[in-house]
Amino acid sequence: MQPALKRDAHPTASAVTTQLKDIQKTLPLRVLSKDDWQHWITKGYVIVRQAVPQANVERLVELLWRFDEKDPSDPSTWYAPQRREHKMKELNNTGMLEIYNHQYLWDNRMEKRIYDVFVDIWDREDLWVTIDRANLNPPKKVKGNPNGFIHWDVDTSIRPMPIGVQAVLSLKKQDGDVGGFQCVPELFEHFDRWEKTQPEDRDPMHPDMTGLSVVNIDMEPGDLMIFNSLLAHGVRPNHSDNRVRMAQYISMHPAEYDNVAEREERIRLWRELDSPKRDAFPGDPREWEKHNATTAKLTPLGEKLLGLTAW
């Protein structure tokens, strides 16, 4: 998605050695304000309001309903069993949609405002976009943890610590009722101090939440929330009566054009409308995209973000 994101999701960008929170800016900010930047490096996340046009949001919402074979006006269709099990068990029944290369997904990836904010985050222009999926999460109807889960997507015991960034583009209003992204900014800000209070055999993927507070993130359709992979986070269940949560996952990382195998695989996924061959992505057994879509048309920026052309 590659810097280290959802565990097996993407390889780490090997040339990156400076933690994102420690970057000393050399390029002028394009999208983020100075306050946004300060929030990003201290709290581990930042929200870009209206990152894509509403028309992009609306047509992608319609596509995702169609892709998932569900009727937005008939809640009885919202609870079909997932088509494949996830090897990352916590992702089971969380509404992940195994759609990766449709034109509408690429249109959002190629939005200049999306690209520019990742230039701000990485302080460099030579970036690749992640080939990631979407989400459609209906109200929770079975009992479970009402507060959801908190974890890291990277092993926080590794030194030097992994470097990566992830992001979620909201397609529906996300608030306390419909659930969504939640995180622990104080743990990100004071991780070194906190770690010294923990036992040597602590779980490096799930923090002991004793004394820590969870922050729930509200978003409007078209908002992009970017977070550092070292930010402990999770998903709050959807406890609304009749509203779904929908999102597209988009992120960027330093391009590795000389990594021929990775570049060729990215191009193949785009050209053949295929899903990444990694444990975090089970893929769509129907191969819906191959039967119902065509290879996305890329802008000159999109060709660079994919790896089709070099920066």
C-alpha positions in Angstrom: 0.0 0.0 0.0 5.2 0.0 -0.4 5.9 1.3 3.1 4.9 -1.1 5.8 1.2 -0.8 6.2 -1.3 -3.5 7.0 1.3 -6.1 7.9 1.8 -8.2 4.8 0.2 -5.5 2.7 3.2 -3.8 1.2 7.0 -3.9 1.4 8.8 -1.1 3.1 10.2 1.6 0.8 13.9 0.6 1.2 15.4 4.0 0.6 13.5 5.7 3.4 15.4 6.1 6.7 13.9 9.2 8.3 10.7 8.8 10.4 7.9 10.8 9.0 7.5 12.8 12.2 11.2 13.8 12.0 11.2 15.1 8.5 12.7 18.6 8.1 10.7 20.2 5.4 12.5 21.4 2.2 9.5 21.7 -0.1 6.8 24.3 0.5 3.5 23.0 1.8 1.0 22.5 -1.0 -2.2 21.4 0.9 -1.4 21.3 4.6 -1.3 24.4 6.7 1.5 24.9 9.2 -0.9 23.9 12.0 -1.9 20.8 10.0 1.8 19.9 9.7 2.4 20.3 13.4 -0.7 18.2 14.2 0.6 15.5 11.7 4.0 15.2 13.3 2.8 15.2 16.9 -0.5 13.4 16.8 0.2 11.0 13.9 -2.8 11.9 11.7 -4.3 14.8 9.7 -7.5 15.3 7.8 -7.8 17.0 4.4 -11.3 18.3 3.9 -12.9 17.8 0.5 -9.9 16.1 -1.0 -11.9 14.9 -4.1 -14.9 16.4 -6.0 -18.3 15.2 -4.7 -19.1 13.9 -8.2 -16.2 11.4 -7.7 -17.7 10.4 -4.4 -21.2 9.8 -5.7 -20.3 7.7 -8.7 -17.9 5.5 -6.6 -20.6 5.0 -4.0 -23.0 3.7 -6.7 -20.2 1.5 -8.1 -19.5 -0.1 -4.8 -23.1 -1.0 -4.2 -23.2 -2.6 -7.6 -19.8 -4.4 -7.1 -21.0 -5.9 -3.8 -24.4 -6.9 -5.2 -26.3 -5.0 -2.6 -29.3 -2.7 -2.8 -28.8 0.7 -1.0 -32.6 0.9 -0.5 -33.0 -2.6 0.9 -31.1 -3.3 4.2 -32.0 -7.0 3.9 -29.4 -7.3 1.2 -26.6 -5.7 3.3 -25.6 -8.8 5.2 -24.6 -11.4 2.7 -21.6 -13.4 4.0 -18.1 -12.3 2.9 -16.9 -14.1 -0.1 -13.5 -15.1 1.3 -11.9 -15.3 4.7 -9.1 -12.9 5.6 -5.8 -14.3 6.9 -5.8 -11.2 9.1 -8.7 -12.4 11.3 -9.6 -8.9 12.6 -10.5 -7.9 9.1 -13.2 -10.6 8.7 -16.7 -9.1 8.4 -15.4 -5.5 8.4 -16.8 -4.8 5.0 -13.6 -5.0 2.9 -14.4 -4.9 -0.8 -11.9 -6.6 -3.0 -12.0 -4.0 -5.8 -8.7 -2.5 -6.8 -8.3 -1.1 -10.3 -11.6 0.3 -11.6 -11.4 3.7 -13.3 -13.3 5.4 -10.5 -10.7 4.3 -7.9 -7.9 5.5 -10.2 -9.7 8.8 -10.8 -9.4 9.6 -7.0 -5.8 8.3 -6.9 -4.9 10.8 -9.7 -6.6 13.8 -8.1 -3.9 16.5 -7.8 -5.0 17.5 -4.3 -4.5 13.9 -3.2 -1.1 13.7 -4.7 -0.1 17.1 -3.4 -0.9 16.3 0.2 1.3 13.2 0.0 4.1 15.4 -1.4 3.6 17.4 1.8 3.8 14.3 4.0 6.9 12.7 2.3 8.6 16.0 1.3 9.3 14.6 -2.1 7.5 14.5 -5.5 8.6 11.0 -6.8 5.7 8.9 -5.4 3.8 5.8 -6.2 0.2 5.3 -5.2 -1.0 2.2 -3.4 -3.2 -0.3 -5.2 -5.7 -0.8 -2.5 -9.4 -1.5 -2.0 -12.6 0.0 -0.6 -15.0 -0.7 2.2 -18.8 -0.9 2.7 -19.8 -1.5 6.3 -23.5 -1.8 7.3 -24.8 -1.4 10.8 -23.6 -4.1 13.2 -26.3 -6.7 13.9 -24.4 -9.2 16.0 -23.0 -8.8 19.5 -19.3 -8.3 20.0 -16.9 -5.6 21.2 -19.0 -2.4 21.1 -15.9 -0.3 21.1 -14.1 -2.1 18.3 -10.4 -2.8 18.4 -7.1 -0.9 18.7 -3.9 -2.2 17.1 -0.8 -1.3 15.1 -0.4 -2.4 11.5 3.4 -2.7 12.0 5.5 -4.5 14.6 6.5 -1.8 17.1 9.3 -3.9 18.6 11.4 -3.6 15.4 14.3 -1.3 15.5 14.7 0.9 13.5 10.9 1.2 13.6 9.0 0.8 10.4 8.2 3.8 8.3 4.8 4.1 6.5 1.7 6.1 6.0 -1.9 5.1 5.3 -5.1 7.0 4.4 -8.8 6.6 4.2 -11.1 8.6 1.8 -14.5 8.8 3.3 -17.4 8.2 0.9 -20.2 8.6 3.5 -20.6 10.7 6.6 -18.6 9.1 9.4 -19.6 10.0 13.0 -20.2 8.4 16.4 -23.2 6.4 15.3 -21.8 5.0 12.0 -18.5 4.2 13.5 -15.2 4.3 11.6 -11.6 5.2 12.3 -10.5 5.6 15.9 -6.9 6.2 17.2 -4.7 6.9 20.2 -2.8 10.1 19.4 -1.3 10.5 22.9 0.4 7.1 22.5 1.9 8.2 19.2 3.1 11.5 20.7 4.6 9.9 23.8 5.5 6.4 22.6 9.1 6.3 23.8 8.0 7.3 27.4 5.1 4.9 27.3 7.2 2.0 26.1 9.5 2.3 29.1 6.6 1.6 31.4 5.7 -1.7 29.5 7.0 -5.2 30.2 9.7 -6.6 27.9 7.3 -9.1 26.5 4.5 -6.6 25.6 2.4 -7.3 22.5 4.0 -5.3 19.8 0.8 -5.3 17.7 -1.8 -4.4 20.4 -1.1 -1.8 23.1 -2.2 -2.1 26.7 -4.8 0.6 26.7 -4.7 1.2 30.5 -4.8 4.9 31.1 -5.0 5.8 27.4 -7.9 7.5 25.6 -9.3 6.7 22.2 -10.2 9.5 19.8 -13.0 9.0 17.4 -12.6 10.7 14.0 -15.6 12.4 12.3 -15.4 12.8 8.5 -17.6 14.1 5.7 -17.9 12.5 2.2 -14.8 13.4 0.2 -12.5 14.0 3.3 -9.2 12.2 3.4 -7.7 11.1 6.7 -4.0 10.3 6.6 -2.2 8.5 9.5 1.2 7.4 10.4 1.6 3.6 10.5 3.0 4.0 14.0 -0.3 5.4 15.2 -2.3 2.8 17.2 -5.7 2.7 15.6 -8.7 0.6 14.8 -12.3 0.6 13.7 -15.4 1.4 15.7 -18.4 -0.8 14.8 -21.3 0.7 13.0 -24.1 1.0 15.6 -26.4 3.2 13.5 -30.0 2.1 12.7 -29.8 2.3 8.9 -26.6 4.0 7.6 -23.6 2.4 6.0 -20.0 3.4 6.2 -18.1 3.6 2.9 -14.5 4.4 2.2 -11.7 4.0 -0.3 -8.2 3.4 0.9 -5.6 5.6 -0.8 -1.9 6.2 0.1 1.4 7.0 -1.5 5.0 6.2 -0.8 8.4 6.9 -2.4 8.6 5.4 -5.9 11.0 2.5 -6.5 11.3 2.6 -10.3 14.5 0.5 -10.3 12.6 -2.3 -8.4 11.7 -4.0 -11.7 9.8 -6.9 -10.2 7.6 -4.6 -8.1 7.1 -2.1 -10.9 6.1 -4.8 -13.4 3.7 -6.4 -11.0 2.0 -3.0 -10.3 1.6 -2.5 -14.0 0.2 -6.0 -14.5 -2.4 -5.5 -11.7 -3.6 -2.3 -13.4 -3.6 -3.7 -16.9 -5.3 -7.0 -16.0 -7.6 -5.6 -13.3 -6.2 -8.1 -10.8 -5.7 -8.0 -7.0 -2.4 -7.9 -5.1 -1.0 -11.4 -4.3 -0.4 -10.8 -0.6 -2.0 -12.3 2.5 -3.8 -9.1 3.5 -5.8 -9.2 0.3 -7.9 -12.3 -0.3 -9.1 -11.1 -3.7 -12.5 -11.4 -5.3 -13.4 -15.0 -6.3 -15.9 -13.7 -8.9 -13.2 -11.6 -10.6 -15.9 -9.0 -11.0 -13.6 -6.2 -12.3 -12.2 -8.4 -15.1 -15.7 -9.1 -16.3 -17.3 -5.7 -15.7 -14.6 -3.1 -16.2 -11.8 -2.1 -18.6 -8.2 -1.1 -17.8 -8.3 2.4 -16.3 -7.2 5.3 -18.4 -4.3 7.1 -16.7 -3.3 10.8 -16.8 0.4 11.7 -17.1 0.4 12.0 -13.3 -1.3 8.6 -13.0 1.3 6.9 -15.2 4.0 8.2 -12.9 2.0 7.2 -9.8 1.6 3.7 -11.1 5.2 3.3 -12.3 4.4 3.1 -16.0 6.7 6.1 -16.6 9.5 7.4 -14.4 9.6 10.6 -12.5 
